[in-house]
Amino acid sequence: MQKKVKVYSTSSCPYCRMLKDFLDANSISYESFDVGTDAAKREEMMNKSEQMGVPVTDIGGRIIIGFDREAIKEELGI
């Protein structure tokens, strides 16, 4: 069973787009939150990651900051 994946991003972030393209290319479903427009999700992201930078990926409770392809692959087992 695939771990639940949440992506916290902004519409203007190129690394966020790269992350989503990577997940799409690997057929990984995910929930996406635009923290540029959603204050509640921005607060949630900051509480999880303890910082403001995007993207932040929550994979089954493991927080990965930035587009760290290897850490994401490892956590998803791909």
PDB file of N, CA, C and O in Angstrom:
ATOM      1  N   MET A   1       0.837  -1.194   0.000  1.00  0.00           N
ATOM      2  CA  MET A   1       0.000   0.000   0.000  1.00  0.00           C
ATOM      3  C   MET A   1       0.876   1.250   0.000  1.00  0.00           C
ATOM      4  O   MET A   1       1.848   1.343   0.750  1.00  0.00           O
ATOM      5  N   GLN A   2       0.523   2.186  -0.834  1.00  0.00           N
ATOM      6  CA  GLN A   2       1.307   3.416  -0.942  1.00  0.00           C
ATOM      7  C   GLN A   2       1.103   4.303   0.277  1.00  0.00           C
ATOM      8  O   GLN A   2      -0.011   4.451   0.779  1.00  0.00           O
ATOM      9  N   LYS A   3       2.197   4.885   0.739  1.00  0.00           N
ATOM     10  CA  LYS A   3       2.118   5.840   1.835  1.00  0.00           C
ATOM     11  C   LYS A   3       1.383   7.086   1.371  1.00  0.00           C
ATOM     12  O   LYS A   3       1.419   7.438   0.192  1.00  0.00           O
ATOM     13  N   LYS A   4       0.715   7.752   2.310  1.00  0.00           N
ATOM     14  CA  LYS A   4       0.023   9.005   1.993  1.00  0.00           C
ATOM     15  C   LYS A   4       1.050  10.103   1.762  1.00  0.00           C
ATOM     16  O   LYS A   4       1.962  10.295   2.566  1.00  0.00           O
ATOM     17  N   VAL A   5       0.891  10.826   0.649  1.00  0.00           N
ATOM     18  CA  VAL A   5       1.840  11.872   0.272  1.00  0.00           C
ATOM     19  C   VAL A   5       1.112  13.209   0.225  1.00  0.00           C
ATOM     20  O   VAL A   5       0.071  13.348  -0.417  1.00  0.00           O
ATOM     21  N   LYS A   6       1.686  14.193   0.923  1.00  0.00           N
ATOM     22  CA  LYS A   6       1.171  15.564   0.891  1.00  0.00           C
ATOM     23  C   LYS A   6       2.298  16.467   0.423  1.00  0.00           C
ATOM     24  O   LYS A   6       3.433  16.357   0.889  1.00  0.00           O
ATOM     25  N   VAL A   7       1.974  17.367  -0.509  1.00  0.00           N
ATOM     26  CA  VAL A   7       2.957  18.310  -1.035  1.00  0.00           C
ATOM     27  C   VAL A   7       2.496  19.721  -0.692  1.00  0.00           C
ATOM     28  O   VAL A   7       1.393  20.130  -1.052  1.00  0.00           O
ATOM     29  N   TYR A   8       3.352  20.457   0.007  1.00  0.00           N
ATOM     30  CA  TYR A   8       3.103  21.858   0.337  1.00  0.00           C
ATOM     31  C   TYR A   8       3.972  22.679  -0.608  1.00  0.00           C
ATOM     32  O   TYR A   8       5.192  22.515  -0.632  1.00  0.00           O
ATOM     33  N   SER A   9       3.347  23.562  -1.387  1.00  0.00           N
ATOM     34  CA  SER A   9       4.084  24.272  -2.421  1.00  0.00           C
ATOM     35  C   SER A   9       3.467  25.642  -2.672  1.00  0.00           C
ATOM     36  O   SER A   9       2.468  26.019  -2.060  1.00  0.00           O
ATOM     37  N   THR A  10       4.097  26.380  -3.594  1.00  0.00           N
ATOM     38  CA  THR A  10       3.515  27.628  -4.084  1.00  0.00           C
ATOM     39  C   THR A  10       3.478  27.550  -5.606  1.00  0.00           C
ATOM     40  O   THR A  10       4.206  26.768  -6.218  1.00  0.00           O
ATOM     41  N   SER A  11       2.628  28.362  -6.202  1.00  0.00           N
ATOM     42  CA  SER A  11       2.458  28.323  -7.653  1.00  0.00           C
ATOM     43  C   SER A  11       3.682  28.832  -8.409  1.00  0.00           C
ATOM     44  O   SER A  11       3.875  28.480  -9.572  1.00  0.00           O
ATOM     45  N   SER A  12       4.513  29.657  -7.764  1.00  0.00           N
ATOM     46  CA  SER A  12       5.658  30.256  -8.453  1.00  0.00           C
ATOM     47  C   SER A  12       6.971  29.512  -8.227  1.00  0.00           C
ATOM     48  O   SER A  12       8.010  29.954  -8.717  1.00  0.00           O
ATOM     49  N   CYS A  13       6.955  28.405  -7.505  1.00  0.00           N
ATOM     50  CA  CYS A  13       8.177  27.694  -7.120  1.00  0.00           C
ATOM     51  C   CYS A  13       8.564  26.647  -8.166  1.00  0.00           C
ATOM     52  O   CYS A  13       7.825  25.684  -8.370  1.00  0.00           O
ATOM     53  N   PRO A  14       9.724  26.824  -8.840  1.00  0.00           N
ATOM     54  CA  PRO A  14      10.115  25.843  -9.861  1.00  0.00           C
ATOM     55  C   PRO A  14      10.429  24.461  -9.289  1.00  0.00           C
ATOM     56  O   PRO A  14      10.189  23.453  -9.954  1.00  0.00           O
ATOM     57  N   TYR A  15      10.964  24.397  -8.065  1.00  0.00           N
ATOM     58  CA  TYR A  15      11.264  23.099  -7.471  1.00  0.00           C
ATOM     59  C   TYR A  15       9.977  22.354  -7.095  1.00  0.00           C
ATOM     60  O   TYR A  15       9.931  21.124  -7.111  1.00  0.00           O
ATOM     61  N   CYS A  16       8.950  23.112  -6.760  1.00  0.00           N
ATOM     62  CA  CYS A  16       7.644  22.507  -6.474  1.00  0.00           C
ATOM     63  C   CYS A  16       7.106  21.838  -7.734  1.00  0.00           C
ATOM     64  O   CYS A  16       6.594  20.720  -7.674  1.00  0.00           O
ATOM     65  N   ARG A  17       7.219  22.514  -8.871  1.00  0.00           N
ATOM     66  CA  ARG A  17       6.762  21.957 -10.154  1.00  0.00           C
ATOM     67  C   ARG A  17       7.561  20.701 -10.490  1.00  0.00           C
ATOM     68  O   ARG A  17       6.996  19.705 -10.943  1.00  0.00           O
ATOM     69  N   MET A  18       8.875  20.747 -10.269  1.00  0.00           N
ATOM     70  CA  MET A  18       9.726  19.577 -10.534  1.00  0.00           C
ATOM     71  C   MET A  18       9.320  18.406  -9.655  1.00  0.00           C
ATOM     72  O   MET A  18       9.280  17.267 -10.120  1.00  0.00           O
ATOM     73  N   LEU A  19       9.021  18.670  -8.398  1.00  0.00           N
ATOM     74  CA  LEU A  19       8.589  17.623  -7.473  1.00  0.00           C
ATOM     75  C   LEU A  19       7.299  16.981  -7.957  1.00  0.00           C
ATOM     76  O   LEU A  19       7.196  15.756  -8.005  1.00  0.00           O
ATOM     77  N   LYS A  20       6.316  17.795  -8.316  1.00  0.00           N
ATOM     78  CA  LYS A  20       5.029  17.265  -8.776  1.00  0.00           C
ATOM     79  C   LYS A  20       5.185  16.502 -10.084  1.00  0.00           C
ATOM     80  O   LYS A  20       4.552  15.463 -10.272  1.00  0.00           O
ATOM     81  N   ASP A  21       6.018  17.003 -10.986  1.00  0.00           N
ATOM     82  CA  ASP A  21       6.282  16.289 -12.244  1.00  0.00           C
ATOM     83  C   ASP A  21       6.916  14.933 -11.963  1.00  0.00           C
ATOM     84  O   ASP A  21       6.574  13.940 -12.605  1.00  0.00           O
ATOM     85  N   PHE A  22       7.841  14.890 -11.000  1.00  0.00           N
ATOM     86  CA  PHE A  22       8.491  13.636 -10.621  1.00  0.00           C
ATOM     87  C   PHE A  22       7.467  12.645 -10.059  1.00  0.00           C
ATOM     88  O   PHE A  22       7.463  11.473 -10.435  1.00  0.00           O
ATOM     89  N   LEU A  23       6.607  13.115  -9.169  1.00  0.00           N
ATOM     90  CA  LEU A  23       5.587  12.232  -8.591  1.00  0.00           C
ATOM     91  C   LEU A  23       4.630  11.729  -9.668  1.00  0.00           C
ATOM     92  O   LEU A  23       4.281  10.549  -9.696  1.00  0.00           O
ATOM     93  N   ASP A  24       4.207  12.632 -10.557  1.00  0.00           N
ATOM     94  CA  ASP A  24       3.317  12.249 -11.657  1.00  0.00           C
ATOM     95  C   ASP A  24       3.976  11.205 -12.556  1.00  0.00           C
ATOM     96  O   ASP A  24       3.341  10.220 -12.935  1.00  0.00           O
ATOM     97  N   ALA A  25       5.240  11.417 -12.897  1.00  0.00           N
ATOM     98  CA  ALA A  25       5.970  10.507 -13.786  1.00  0.00           C
ATOM     99  C   ALA A  25       6.101   9.117 -13.179  1.00  0.00           C
ATOM    100  O   ALA A  25       6.212   8.126 -13.900  1.00  0.00           O
ATOM    101  N   ASN A  26       6.088   9.046 -11.841  1.00  0.00           N
ATOM    102  CA  ASN A  26       6.205   7.758 -11.147  1.00  0.00           C
ATOM    103  C   ASN A  26       4.856   7.238 -10.661  1.00  0.00           C
ATOM    104  O   ASN A  26       4.796   6.310  -9.855  1.00  0.00           O
ATOM    105  N   SER A  27       3.780   7.835 -11.151  1.00  0.00           N
ATOM    106  CA  SER A  27       2.402   7.417 -10.811  1.00  0.00           C
ATOM    107  C   SER A  27       2.157   7.397  -9.309  1.00  0.00           C
ATOM    108  O   SER A  27       1.508   6.490  -8.788  1.00  0.00           O
ATOM    109  N   ILE A  28       2.684   8.410  -8.617  1.00  0.00           N
ATOM    110  CA  ILE A  28       2.481   8.555  -7.168  1.00  0.00           C
ATOM    111  C   ILE A  28       1.360   9.567  -6.963  1.00  0.00           C
ATOM    112  O   ILE A  28       1.472  10.721  -7.376  1.00  0.00           O
ATOM    113  N   SER A  29       0.274   9.125  -6.322  1.00  0.00           N
ATOM    114  CA  SER A  29      -0.806  10.068  -6.042  1.00  0.00           C
ATOM    115  C   SER A  29      -0.451  10.885  -4.803  1.00  0.00           C
ATOM    116  O   SER A  29       0.217  10.396  -3.892  1.00  0.00           O
ATOM    117  N   TYR A  30      -0.900  12.122  -4.784  1.00  0.00           N
ATOM    118  CA  TYR A  30      -0.567  13.025  -3.682  1.00  0.00           C
ATOM    119  C   TYR A  30      -1.621  14.106  -3.552  1.00  0.00           C
ATOM    120  O   TYR A  30      -2.338  14.429  -4.500  1.00  0.00           O
ATOM    121  N   GLU A  31      -1.693  14.657  -2.345  1.00  0.00           N
ATOM    122  CA  GLU A  31      -2.508  15.844  -2.093  1.00  0.00           C
ATOM    123  C   GLU A  31      -1.582  17.039  -2.206  1.00  0.00           C
ATOM    124  O   GLU A  31      -0.464  17.017  -1.690  1.00  0.00           O
ATOM    125  N   SER A  32      -2.044  18.085  -2.881  1.00  0.00           N
ATOM    126  CA  SER A  32      -1.230  19.277  -3.070  1.00  0.00           C
ATOM    127  C   SER A  32      -1.903  20.469  -2.413  1.00  0.00           C
ATOM    128  O   SER A  32      -3.103  20.694  -2.574  1.00  0.00           O
ATOM    129  N   PHE A  33      -1.110  21.227  -1.672  1.00  0.00           N
ATOM    130  CA  PHE A  33      -1.616  22.413  -0.980  1.00  0.00           C
ATOM    131  C   PHE A  33      -0.789  23.624  -1.380  1.00  0.00           C
ATOM    132  O   PHE A  33       0.438  23.592  -1.292  1.00  0.00           O
ATOM    133  N   ASP A  34      -1.445  24.690  -1.818  1.00  0.00           N
ATOM    134  CA  ASP A  34      -0.765  25.938  -2.180  1.00  0.00           C
ATOM    135  C   ASP A  34      -0.679  26.810  -0.930  1.00  0.00           C
ATOM    136  O   ASP A  34      -1.645  27.465  -0.540  1.00  0.00           O
ATOM    137  N   VAL A  35       0.501  26.801  -0.314  1.00  0.00           N
ATOM    138  CA  VAL A  35       0.671  27.550   0.935  1.00  0.00           C
ATOM    139  C   VAL A  35       0.803  29.050   0.687  1.00  0.00           C
ATOM    140  O   VAL A  35       0.871  29.834   1.634  1.00  0.00           O
ATOM    141  N   GLY A  36       0.840  29.449  -0.586  1.00  0.00           N
ATOM    142  CA  GLY A  36       0.834  30.862  -0.922  1.00  0.00           C
ATOM    143  C   GLY A  36      -0.542  31.483  -0.764  1.00  0.00           C
ATOM    144  O   GLY A  36      -0.669  32.689  -0.552  1.00  0.00           O
ATOM    145  N   THR A  37      -1.573  30.650  -0.868  1.00  0.00           N
ATOM    146  CA  THR A  37      -2.947  31.149  -0.775  1.00  0.00           C
ATOM    147  C   THR A  37      -3.733  30.546   0.384  1.00  0.00           C
ATOM    148  O   THR A  37      -4.792  31.065   0.739  1.00  0.00           O
ATOM    149  N   ASP A  38      -3.242  29.465   0.980  1.00  0.00           N
ATOM    150  CA  ASP A  38      -3.967  28.764   2.042  1.00  0.00           C
ATOM    151  C   ASP A  38      -3.217  28.929   3.366  1.00  0.00           C
ATOM    152  O   ASP A  38      -2.261  28.207   3.648  1.00  0.00           O
ATOM    153  N   ALA A  39      -3.669  29.893   4.171  1.00  0.00           N
ATOM    154  CA  ALA A  39      -2.970  30.218   5.426  1.00  0.00           C
ATOM    155  C   ALA A  39      -2.967  29.050   6.402  1.00  0.00           C
ATOM    156  O   ALA A  39      -1.978  28.839   7.104  1.00  0.00           O
ATOM    157  N   ALA A  40      -4.050  28.290   6.458  1.00  0.00           N
ATOM    158  CA  ALA A  40      -4.125  27.156   7.383  1.00  0.00           C
ATOM    159  C   ALA A  40      -3.103  26.081   7.000  1.00  0.00           C
ATOM    160  O   ALA A  40      -2.446  25.513   7.872  1.00  0.00           O
ATOM    161  N   LYS A  41      -2.968  25.805   5.712  1.00  0.00           N
ATOM    162  CA  LYS A  41      -1.996  24.797   5.260  1.00  0.00           C
ATOM    163  C   LYS A  41      -0.570  25.316   5.407  1.00  0.00           C
ATOM    164  O   LYS A  41       0.348  24.538   5.667  1.00  0.00           O
ATOM    165  N   ARG A  42      -0.376  26.632   5.241  1.00  0.00           N
ATOM    166  CA  ARG A  42       0.947  27.227   5.468  1.00  0.00           C
ATOM    167  C   ARG A  42       1.352  27.018   6.922  1.00  0.00           C
ATOM    168  O   ARG A  42       2.491  26.649   7.208  1.00  0.00           O
ATOM    169  N   GLU A  43       0.420  27.254   7.836  1.00  0.00           N
ATOM    170  CA  GLU A  43       0.676  27.050   9.270  1.00  0.00           C
ATOM    171  C   GLU A  43       0.987  25.580   9.555  1.00  0.00           C
ATOM    172  O   GLU A  43       1.907  25.270  10.311  1.00  0.00           O
ATOM    173  N   GLU A  44       0.215  24.680   8.944  1.00  0.00           N
ATOM    174  CA  GLU A  44       0.442  23.236   9.106  1.00  0.00           C
ATOM    175  C   GLU A  44       1.841  22.858   8.614  1.00  0.00           C
ATOM    176  O   GLU A  44       2.559  22.112   9.279  1.00  0.00           O
ATOM    177  N   MET A  45       2.223  23.382   7.438  1.00  0.00           N
ATOM    178  CA  MET A  45       3.543  23.100   6.879  1.00  0.00           C
ATOM    179  C   MET A  45       4.647  23.609   7.806  1.00  0.00           C
ATOM    180  O   MET A  45       5.629  22.909   8.051  1.00  0.00           O
ATOM    181  N   MET A  46       4.483  24.825   8.316  1.00  0.00           N
ATOM    182  CA  MET A  46       5.499  25.403   9.204  1.00  0.00           C
ATOM    183  C   MET A  46       5.617  24.598  10.494  1.00  0.00           C
ATOM    184  O   MET A  46       6.718  24.430  11.018  1.00  0.00           O
ATOM    185  N   ASN A  47       4.505  24.103  11.007  1.00  0.00           N
ATOM    186  CA  ASN A  47       4.546  23.280  12.219  1.00  0.00           C
ATOM    187  C   ASN A  47       5.272  21.963  11.969  1.00  0.00           C
ATOM    188  O   ASN A  47       5.996  21.476  12.837  1.00  0.00           O
ATOM    189  N   LYS A  48       5.081  21.389  10.790  1.00  0.00           N
ATOM    190  CA  LYS A  48       5.725  20.111  10.460  1.00  0.00           C
ATOM    191  C   LYS A  48       7.207  20.271  10.150  1.00  0.00           C
ATOM    192  O   LYS A  48       8.031  19.465  10.584  1.00  0.00           O
ATOM    193  N   SER A  49       7.545  21.330   9.389  1.00  0.00           N
ATOM    194  CA  SER A  49       8.917  21.457   8.887  1.00  0.00           C
ATOM    195  C   SER A  49       9.773  22.433   9.680  1.00  0.00           C
ATOM    196  O   SER A  49      10.997  22.435   9.547  1.00  0.00           O
ATOM    197  N   GLU A  50       9.135  23.269  10.510  1.00  0.00           N
ATOM    198  CA  GLU A  50       9.821  24.293  11.305  1.00  0.00           C
ATOM    199  C   GLU A  50      10.567  25.296  10.436  1.00  0.00           C
ATOM    200  O   GLU A  50      11.582  25.852  10.856  1.00  0.00           O
ATOM    201  N   GLN A  51      10.062  25.530   9.211  1.00  0.00           N
ATOM    202  CA  GLN A  51      10.662  26.536   8.337  1.00  0.00           C
ATOM    203  C   GLN A  51       9.639  26.956   7.291  1.00  0.00           C
ATOM    204  O   GLN A  51       8.546  26.393   7.220  1.00  0.00           O
ATOM    205  N   MET A  52      10.009  27.974   6.459  1.00  0.00           N
ATOM    206  CA  MET A  52       9.073  28.559   5.498  1.00  0.00           C
ATOM    207  C   MET A  52       9.303  28.119   4.061  1.00  0.00           C
ATOM    208  O   MET A  52       8.447  28.351   3.206  1.00  0.00           O
ATOM    209  N   GLY A  53      10.439  27.488   3.772  1.00  0.00           N
ATOM    210  CA  GLY A  53      10.774  27.145   2.396  1.00  0.00           C
ATOM    211  C   GLY A  53       9.874  26.071   1.813  1.00  0.00           C
ATOM    212  O   GLY A  53       9.367  25.214   2.537  1.00  0.00           O
ATOM    213  N   VAL A  54       9.679  26.119   0.505  1.00  0.00           N
ATOM    214  CA  VAL A  54       8.921  25.100  -0.206  1.00  0.00           C
ATOM    215  C   VAL A  54       9.799  24.511  -1.307  1.00  0.00           C
ATOM    216  O   VAL A  54      10.750  25.165  -1.733  1.00  0.00           O
ATOM    217  N   PRO A  55       9.516  23.317  -1.773  1.00  0.00           N
ATOM    218  CA  PRO A  55       8.421  22.464  -1.336  1.00  0.00           C
ATOM    219  C   PRO A  55       8.749  21.710  -0.045  1.00  0.00           C
ATOM    220  O   PRO A  55       9.910  21.491   0.299  1.00  0.00           O
ATOM    221  N   VAL A  56       7.693  21.327   0.643  1.00  0.00           N
ATOM    222  CA  VAL A  56       7.790  20.407   1.773  1.00  0.00           C
ATOM    223  C   VAL A  56       6.906  19.219   1.425  1.00  0.00           C
ATOM    224  O   VAL A  56       5.743  19.384   1.058  1.00  0.00           O
ATOM    225  N   THR A  57       7.467  18.020   1.543  1.00  0.00           N
ATOM    226  CA  THR A  57       6.724  16.805   1.246  1.00  0.00           C
ATOM    227  C   THR A  57       6.580  15.995   2.525  1.00  0.00           C
ATOM    228  O   THR A  57       7.556  15.761   3.238  1.00  0.00           O
ATOM    229  N   ASP A  58       5.364  15.575   2.805  1.00  0.00           N
ATOM    230  CA  ASP A  58       5.060  14.717   3.951  1.00  0.00           C
ATOM    231  C   ASP A  58       4.708  13.352   3.372  1.00  0.00           C
ATOM    232  O   ASP A  58       3.660  13.186   2.748  1.00  0.00           O
ATOM    233  N   ILE A  59       5.589  12.377   3.581  1.00  0.00           N
ATOM    234  CA  ILE A  59       5.359  11.019   3.081  1.00  0.00           C
ATOM    235  C   ILE A  59       5.165  10.116   4.286  1.00  0.00           C
ATOM    236  O   ILE A  59       6.127   9.711   4.938  1.00  0.00           O
ATOM    237  N   GLY A  60       3.916   9.809   4.569  1.00  0.00           N
ATOM    238  CA  GLY A  60       3.608   8.941   5.696  1.00  0.00           C
ATOM    239  C   GLY A  60       4.153   9.445   7.015  1.00  0.00           C
ATOM    240  O   GLY A  60       4.492   8.654   7.895  1.00  0.00           O
ATOM    241  N   GLY A  61       4.239  10.774   7.160  1.00  0.00           N
ATOM    242  CA  GLY A  61       4.739  11.357   8.402  1.00  0.00           C
ATOM    243  C   GLY A  61       6.203  11.768   8.356  1.00  0.00           C
ATOM    244  O   GLY A  61       6.662  12.501   9.231  1.00  0.00           O
ATOM    245  N   ARG A  62       6.946  11.308   7.350  1.00  0.00           N
ATOM    246  CA  ARG A  62       8.347  11.757   7.209  1.00  0.00           C
ATOM    247  C   ARG A  62       8.346  13.046   6.404  1.00  0.00           C
ATOM    248  O   ARG A  62       7.763  13.112   5.321  1.00  0.00           O
ATOM    249  N   ILE A  63       8.991  14.054   6.930  1.00  0.00           N
ATOM    250  CA  ILE A  63       9.037  15.369   6.297  1.00  0.00           C
ATOM    251  C   ILE A  63      10.329  15.497   5.494  1.00  0.00           C
ATOM    252  O   ILE A  63      11.426  15.299   6.015  1.00  0.00           O
ATOM    253  N   ILE A  64      10.173  15.835   4.210  1.00  0.00           N
ATOM    254  CA  ILE A  64      11.319  16.059   3.331  1.00  0.00           C
ATOM    255  C   ILE A  64      11.223  17.497   2.831  1.00  0.00           C
ATOM    256  O   ILE A  64      10.228  17.891   2.224  1.00  0.00           O
ATOM    257  N   ILE A  65      12.266  18.269   3.095  1.00  0.00           N
ATOM    258  CA  ILE A  65      12.287  19.684   2.729  1.00  0.00           C
ATOM    259  C   ILE A  65      13.048  19.836   1.414  1.00  0.00           C
ATOM    260  O   ILE A  65      14.141  19.294   1.247  1.00  0.00           O
ATOM    261  N   GLY A  66      12.455  20.580   0.490  1.00  0.00           N
ATOM    262  CA  GLY A  66      13.060  20.770  -0.819  1.00  0.00           C
ATOM    263  C   GLY A  66      12.776  19.578  -1.720  1.00  0.00           C
ATOM    264  O   GLY A  66      12.144  18.608  -1.302  1.00  0.00           O
ATOM    265  N   PHE A  67      13.248  19.658  -2.962  1.00  0.00           N
ATOM    266  CA  PHE A  67      13.074  18.548  -3.896  1.00  0.00           C
ATOM    267  C   PHE A  67      14.288  17.645  -3.798  1.00  0.00           C
ATOM    268  O   PHE A  67      15.220  17.750  -4.595  1.00  0.00           O
ATOM    269  N   ASP A  68      14.271  16.746  -2.801  1.00  0.00           N
ATOM    270  CA  ASP A  68      15.352  15.789  -2.553  1.00  0.00           C
ATOM    271  C   ASP A  68      14.934  14.468  -3.199  1.00  0.00           C
ATOM    272  O   ASP A  68      14.342  13.600  -2.557  1.00  0.00           O
ATOM    273  N   ARG A  69      15.260  14.342  -4.488  1.00  0.00           N
ATOM    274  CA  ARG A  69      14.818  13.193  -5.285  1.00  0.00           C
ATOM    275  C   ARG A  69      15.181  11.857  -4.627  1.00  0.00           C
ATOM    276  O   ARG A  69      14.349  10.952  -4.565  1.00  0.00           O
ATOM    277  N   GLU A  70      16.413  11.731  -4.138  1.00  0.00           N
ATOM    278  CA  GLU A  70      16.851  10.449  -3.568  1.00  0.00           C
ATOM    279  C   GLU A  70      16.100  10.110  -2.284  1.00  0.00           C
ATOM    280  O   GLU A  70      15.715   8.959  -2.081  1.00  0.00           O
ATOM    281  N   ALA A  71      15.888  11.092  -1.422  1.00  0.00           N
ATOM    282  CA  ALA A  71      15.162  10.842  -0.174  1.00  0.00           C
ATOM    283  C   ALA A  71      13.719  10.464  -0.477  1.00  0.00           C
ATOM    284  O   ALA A  71      13.150   9.595   0.183  1.00  0.00           O
ATOM    285  N   ILE A  72      13.124  11.117  -1.479  1.00  0.00           N
ATOM    286  CA  ILE A  72      11.733  10.819  -1.852  1.00  0.00           C
ATOM    287  C   ILE A  72      11.638   9.415  -2.429  1.00  0.00           C
ATOM    288  O   ILE A  72      10.731   8.658  -2.084  1.00  0.00           O
ATOM    289  N   LYS A  73      12.578   9.064  -3.314  1.00  0.00           N
ATOM    290  CA  LYS A  73      12.581   7.716  -3.897  1.00  0.00           C
ATOM    291  C   LYS A  73      12.732   6.663  -2.813  1.00  0.00           C
ATOM    292  O   LYS A  73      12.038   5.646  -2.821  1.00  0.00           O
ATOM    293  N   GLU A  74      13.642   6.913  -1.881  1.00  0.00           N
ATOM    294  CA  GLU A  74      13.894   5.963  -0.798  1.00  0.00           C
ATOM    295  C   GLU A  74      12.632   5.782   0.054  1.00  0.00           C
ATOM    296  O   GLU A  74      12.251   4.657   0.375  1.00  0.00           O
ATOM    297  N   GLU A  75      11.996   6.885   0.414  1.00  0.00           N
ATOM    298  CA  GLU A  75      10.828   6.820   1.278  1.00  0.00           C
ATOM    299  C   GLU A  75       9.654   6.128   0.580  1.00  0.00           C
ATOM    300  O   GLU A  75       8.866   5.440   1.229  1.00  0.00           O
ATOM    301  N   LEU A  76       9.536   6.308  -0.733  1.00  0.00           N
ATOM    302  CA  LEU A  76       8.439   5.699  -1.491  1.00  0.00           C
ATOM    303  C   LEU A  76       8.777   4.301  -2.003  1.00  0.00           C
ATOM    304  O   LEU A  76       7.903   3.593  -2.503  1.00  0.00           O
ATOM    305  N   GLY A  77      10.047   3.903  -1.878  1.00  0.00           N
ATOM    306  CA  GLY A  77      10.452   2.590  -2.344  1.00  0.00           C
ATOM    307  C   GLY A  77      10.433   2.466  -3.869  1.00  0.00           C
ATOM    308  O   GLY A  77      10.057   1.426  -4.410  1.00  0.00           O
ATOM    309  N   ILE A  78      10.841   3.534  -4.554  1.00  0.00           N
ATOM    310  CA  ILE A  78      10.883   3.501  -6.027  1.00  0.00           C
ATOM    311  C   ILE A  78      12.295   3.727  -6.538  1.00  0.00           C
ATOM    312  O   ILE A  78      12.521   3.732  -7.748  1.00  0.00           O
TER     313      ILE A  78
END
